[in-house]
């Protein structure tokens, strides 16, 4: 796991909403789910899949980009969008 993605990778949808607020997009396709958050710094896509043994889908992959499509550091995007308590 890349540094800075702790608490995101392995988290379920409820935990992600607690961290980032309501997602801008929530797309379900068969057993997969994509949640998206955006801010001035970046757009964050988090992909959730159910474990092979069954159970709640959890985040297995994170993608981040700028509004113009250029790549941005995923951990920096997570930090920029994470809500402060």
Buried (B, 14 or more C-beta within 10 A) or exposed (E): EEEBBEEBBEBBBEBBBEBBEEBEEEEEEEEEBBBBBBEEBBBBBBBBBBEEEEEEBBBBBBBBBEEEEEEBEBBEBBEBBBEEE
